[in-house]
Amino acid sequence: MLILAKAALGLGATVALAGAYVFHEGVIRVDVDENRMGGHHVHVWVPATVVPVGLHVVPRHNLEQAACQARPFLPALRQLSKELEKYPNVELVDVRSSTDHVHISVRDRKLYIDAVSGSDNVHVSFPAETISDVADRLEAMAPAI
Amino acid sequence: MNHRSRGCLGFTGSLLLFACALVPLPSFAQNATKTDQWIHVRVESKDDSGETVRVNVPIEMAAKVLPAIHHDQLQGGKVHISKGDLNDVDIRALLDAVRTAKDGEYVTVQGNDENVRVSKNAGYLYIHVQEKKHGEKPAKGVASKENKVEVKVPMKVVDALFSAGKDELDVVAALHALSSSGDTELVSVKDDENTVRVWIDSKNVSD
């Protein structure tokens, strides 16, 4: 009984630590709601830690293609990520019309992009740090000039 | 200490460790200070859609991100301008003349369509353009519907902007100069359809 309890405690602590590690960089959240006939509803919550791992799984040629297209902006993205961390709570862009609303802000070091257009809603949020991780990975994949 | 209390202690320790891991660590990143200057852009449409655009960007952030962009005419924070865009006008000579001249009104054009005034006063360069509307006489007591553009730029920002090569505008140097020039309204455009304001202050939200 005691051995079982110890094993359970060890397992519990390991799971807790693993969970804490996986979520320590925050969560990437994507919510897409197309409120019309046949519209899609996508709700994804992914720990930001898995992004670098996930990029390793993406087919190499797709990543190289993306890296080529994004290359001129990668240093800027990395710098942006670094700078955004200095501004933990700011409202960067707000565009409103009678039907649409686009809002880009940083809250608690997470970048929020919210777009509401008629019946469609898109809400994306991710830690600012993730931008740098993705830029690093893409830069590593970009073919040398 | 018996086995049960040791187990309890271990479990509590694990919980505490888990809780600590979830609590965000104090950031070592340098947070924005109160003295940071922000550039604000606000566009308000007067039509039925009531469109509004609000952009707030920390000047320091823009000054650090821009040099990292190398795309088309924007290279390392400098915008290349072709000679054609300048119509062979020697902007540097023009600015030198304005800088060394005393405060006053340099250009006044009063035309049928618009009035243009360019002046310098207390370290600021002012450009005022007032477009006239024909055939629309405002009723008595009603403000005339004129399109107005007012630009007010600190001279040191203009100097910084043209401090790069002959055919280049140094946007980053201009941003640095802007950040040290205090709260000021840079651009104001008012017409029948839109109002546009670009200003600088230390608030991180537009008022």
Contacts between the chains, C-beta under 8 A, distances in Angstrom:
chain1	res1	chain2	res2	distance
A	2	B	3	5.8
A	5	B	7	5.9
A	6	B	7	7.2
A	9	B	7	6.3
A	9	B	10	5.6
A	9	B	11	5.8
A	9	B	14	7.0
A	12	B	11	7.5
A	12	B	14	6.5
A	13	B	10	7.7
A	13	B	14	3.8
A	13	B	17	7.4
A	13	B	18	7.9
A	16	B	14	5.9
A	16	B	15	7.5
A	16	B	17	7.2
A	16	B	18	3.9
A	16	B	21	8.0
A	17	B	14	8.0
A	17	B	17	6.8
A	17	B	18	6.9
A	17	B	21	6.9
A	19	B	18	7.4
A	20	B	17	7.7
A	20	B	18	5.5
A	20	B	21	3.2
A	20	B	22	5.7
A	21	B	21	7.1
A	23	B	22	7.0
A	24	B	21	6.2
A	24	B	22	7.6
A	72	B	69	7.2
A	72	B	70	5.6
A	72	B	71	4.7
A	73	B	69	6.8
A	73	B	71	7.2
A	75	B	68	3.9
A	75	B	69	7.7
A	75	B	70	7.9
A	76	B	65	5.4
A	76	B	66	7.9
A	76	B	68	4.0
A	76	B	69	4.7
A	78	B	68	7.3
A	79	B	64	5.6
A	79	B	65	4.9
A	79	B	68	4.5
A	80	B	61	7.6
A	80	B	65	5.2
A	82	B	64	7.9
A	83	B	58	7.6
A	83	B	60	7.6
A	83	B	61	4.2
A	83	B	64	5.6
A	83	B	65	6.3
A	84	B	61	7.6
A	85	B	27	7.0
A	85	B	29	4.4
A	86	B	29	5.7
A	86	B	30	5.7
A	86	B	31	5.9
A	86	B	32	5.3
A	86	B	58	8.0
A	86	B	61	7.5
A	87	B	31	7.8
A	87	B	32	4.9
A	87	B	58	6.0
A	87	B	61	6.9
A	87	B	204	7.4
A	88	B	27	7.8
A	88	B	31	6.7
A	88	B	32	8.0
A	90	B	32	7.8
A	90	B	56	6.7
A	90	B	58	7.6
A	90	B	204	5.2
A	90	B	205	8.0
A	91	B	54	7.6
A	91	B	56	6.0
A	91	B	204	7.6
A	91	B	205	5.8
A	92	B	55	7.0
A	92	B	56	6.0
A	92	B	57	6.7
A	93	B	53	7.9
A	93	B	54	7.2
A	93	B	55	5.4
A	93	B	56	7.9
A	94	B	52	7.5
A	94	B	53	7.5
A	94	B	54	4.3
A	94	B	55	7.9
A	95	B	51	7.4
A	95	B	52	7.3
A	95	B	53	5.0
A	95	B	54	7.6
A	96	B	50	7.6
A	96	B	51	6.8
A	96	B	52	5.0
A	97	B	49	4.7
A	97	B	50	6.7
A	97	B	51	4.4
A	97	B	52	8.0
A	98	B	48	7.1
A	98	B	49	5.0
A	98	B	50	5.8
A	99	B	49	7.8
A	108	B	24	7.9
A	109	B	27	7.4
